[in-house]
Amino acid sequence: MGNADSKLHFRKAVIQLTTKTQPVEATDDAFWDQFWCETSTTVQDVFALVPAAEIRAVREESPSNLATLCYKAVEKLVQGANSSCPSEKERHIILNCTRLLTRILPYIFEDADWRGFFWSTVPGAGRAGERGIRLDADMDDDDDDSRPLAESLLLAIADLLFCPDFTVQTHKKTGPDSAEDIQSIDSCEYIWEAGVGFAQSPPLNYVHDLNRTELLKLLLTCFSEAMYLPPSSESKSPNPWVTFFSSTDNRHALPLFTSLLNVVCAYDPVGFGFPYNHLLFSDHREQLVEQAVQILIVTLEHEAGSAASAALQAMDTPTSPPDMDEQEPAGPNNLFVNYLSRIHREEDFSFILKGLARLLNNPLIQTYLPHSTKKIQFYQELLILFWKLCDFNKKFLFFVLKSSDVLDMLVPILFYLNEARADQSRVGLMHISVFILLLLSGERNFGVRLNKPYTLRVPMDIPVFTGTHADLLIVIFHKIITCGHQRLQPLFDCLLTVIVNISPYLKSLSMVAANKLLHLLEAFSTPWFLFSSPQNNHLVFFLLEVFNNIIQYQFDGNCNLVYAIIRKRNVFHQLANLPSDSASIQQALQKKKKKPGISRTSSTEATEAMEGSRPAVPAEPGTLKASLEATPGIDKITEKSQVSEDGTMISIPHLNSAVTTADGGGSTIELLCFQVLSWKTKLPLQTIMRLLQVLVPQVEKICIDKGLTDESEILKFLQHGTLVGLLPVPHPILIRKYQANAGTAMWFRTYMWGVIYLRNVDPPVWYDTDIRLFEIQRI
C-alpha cells in the first residue's frame, strides 16, 4: 500500500470513528485495527489527520468510543511489551499506537471530567486478568487486583524503552528462535550510553534513537497533565503520572534514569567538526537528547522541603545498585531524585559537568564560516537540569565549585543573560540564569574562582575590558540593569545580592567594573528614584555593602575601586545628606515624571563593544511566550548566614532587616518622611566616609605637589597605600544563601512546562488545547 493510500485509509477510519453514533464493541478488532495495523503514518501525519475538533467531538458525543480507542491502543502497547515485538509488523503497530496516544492524551487532560479516566480500571483489565491488559506474566491468575490504565501504559512504555532490536541493541544472535524476552532481561545491561554507572558505549543506531524518541514523547505527554491544572503554591498533590513512573513499581527506573542522563551528557553536537556537517546529515541523536533532558527535568520535580533534606541526607550515602540495602536511609520516594542525589564518584561528576558545559557553550562557538556549526536550542532545559543537580546533590555542587571548571558554566550563563536582556519572550531564561548564580554565590568558592583572568573573547555587546570573570559578571549585570526591559526590574535585588555575596573575595576589580558599580550607586541614590518606591532603598544598601566588603577585606588589590569611590565622593556625601523633609521629597517625586527609568549611560565609560558582537534585540512581533508566576522577594528566597573565622557558615534567624519598609507603600508624603528617617539612619556609610576622610587629602596633596594629571600615577599611589588601623572594626561577612520555598517551586514548575510547551512544535503536542498552568501570549 502506498503512503498516500495509507493516509487515506487512516483518515477514513478517523471519520468513521467521529461519525458513529453508537458505541463500537471493544471486540470489533476489524474496526479498531484500522488505526494501527494497516497504516503507515508518521507522527506529523497523525496530528494532521486527527484534527482537534474531531477529538473533542468524539469526547463529547461518543465518549465510550474514545474510551475504547484509548484502551485498545494501550492494550496493543502492553501486548507488544509482553511479546518483545519480535516482528516488524508488531513494531509498526507499537509506533502507530504511540503516535495516536500522543495526539489524544492532551484532549483527555483538558476536560476535568475525563482527567480521571486513565486512573480508573477497565473491566477485565486486572493485573493478571486472562483477557485484559496483562503486565506481570508471573503473577497468579487468582490475583484480581485491578491496575489502572495509566499504570499499564507507563509500565509498557518503560518496558518498550528496553526492548531488544526495537530500542536497544540485542545481546543475542539474530533469528526467530533467539529473540530476547523483555520480562526476563536485566535492563541495567542495556543502558543507552556510557557514562554514570555504565562503561560500554553501544553502537549508534538511528532507528533505535527514533523509536526511543517517539516513546519518550508519549511519556512526556502523559506527564503533561500538570499543564491542565491552575497554578497554586498551596497544592500538595504531586503529578500522579510522575509519582507512579518514578516509584519502585517501575523496575526500569534506575537504567532509564542513567540512560537519559548519559545520553544528554555524552552528546556532542559538533561531532568530528566538519563544517556544515549538520546540513548534510540528519542527527537523530539530537531529537533523542532533547526529549531525554525534558523527561529528566519533569521526573526530577519534587517538593522543595523534602528534596533539600533528602539531598543532604544522601550526601553520606553511596550510590547503590538496583537492589539497594534496606538498612540504608530511604531518601525521597521519587527514585529519579533518589538516584540523582546519591551520585558521588568524582569521575561521574566530571562526566556530567563537562557534558553540560560542552552543550551550554555550543551556541557560543565562533567560526570563520557563517552557520557552519550546529547550534543547539535546548539550553533552557539544560539550565534547569543543572539547577536540579546542584539543588538535590550538594556533593555535585561542591565538586562544581572545587575548581575553575565552574567558569565553563558561568560564561555561557552570562552570555545568555546578556543576549536575552532585551527580549520579553525570554524573561524566564533571565530568571533561571540569575537563580543559578544566586545559588552558586552562596558558596565561598564561587567568589574565589571568579578571580581567574577572563581571556576568552566570546563576542558580547559589552565594553572591552581586561580583567577577571568577576569583572565580566559585574559588567553584564550593569548592562541588564541599565539596558534591559522594564520586566527585569524584579531581578535587580537578586543581581545585586549575587555581587554582595561574592564581594568579600574579589581581589582586583578592573576600572571598567569599578565604574559600573559606582554608576549603579549614582543612579539608585538619586532622590527621585529612592522616594518613588518603598523598596528602592534596598538597592543602595546592597551596593554600600559591596563597597564595605571590598574595602574591609580586599583593600590591597582594589585600587581601581578606591579611585572610583574617590572620584565619585559627591555621591556618598549627597547620600549622607539626603533630605527627608516633605517639601524636598515632593520636589524629588516631581522629577520622576521627567525620568521614566534609571540613567541609561555612564558618562565615565566608553561604550565600544567587543569585535563581532551583536546588540541584544527585542523579540520579533508575534513571538510566542508562556506567562510566569511572580517570583517571591529576595528576603523570601534567601537566608542570611554569617561567615565565622574558620570559614564555616552560621545561619542567622530572620529579624527585622536594617532595610525597612512601611505598610501602605508610601502613598503619602508624611509616610515617606517617616520611612526615609527609618532607613536613612541605618545607611552603612562609616567605612566609606572614613576612607574618603583619610585618602582624599592625600590624593589632592600628591596631585598638587607633583602636578599629576595622569590617573595611572594616582592609581600607583593608591596601590601602595594602606588603611590598617584607620578603618572601623571589620564587620562580619554576611552571605545570603538561596532558600527554596513553595513560591519558587511553583515558579519553576510553570517555567519548566512553559519551555516544554514552546519547544515541542513538531508536532505541536499541546497547541490549541486548554492549558491552565500558564497562558500563551504573543509579543
PEDAWO-V201753 format. One line per field, one symbol per residue. psi: psi as a letter, one per 20 degrees, with the letter a starting at -180 (. if undefined). A space follows every 50 residues. Layout:
psi: ???
//
This chain:
psi: prhghggggghhggggghipiqppqhimhhghihiihjqnprhhgghhin qghhghgghhhmhhhgghggghghggggghhhijlhqhghhggghghghg hhhhghighiohhihigijrqppjlrhkqhiboognhiqqhjojpqpqhg gggghgggghilopjgiqpqirqqqhijpqphhiqoiiikqhqqcojphp oqqpohggggggggghggghhgijhhhjpqpoiipiorohgggghjriho ijgghgggggghggiipohhcijppjhiihqpnhhggggghghggghghj pqpgghgghhghhihjpqpqrhmqpiiqphaqhohgggggiipiphhggg ggghggggghigiippqhppkipppqikhghhhgggghghhinhhgghgg ihrjhhhhhgghghghgghihjoiikhgggghghhghgghiipghggghi ipqoiqmpoqmrqprobrhggggggggggghhjrrhiihiigggghhghg hihijohnqrhggghgghhggggijpghghiipiihhghggghhhggggg ghikggjlhgggghgghkhhghghghkpqjqhghgggghhhhhinharpi qoiipqkprqpiqqqpqrqqpipqqpqqqqqqrhhhjqqppporhjiqpo ppqprpqhoqrqqijliqhgghgggghhhhijpmiggghgghhghghggh ghgggjkpiphhhghgghhjrqkpihqrppqqpppoqpoqrhghghgggg gghgggghhninrngjpkrmpihrqpqp.
//
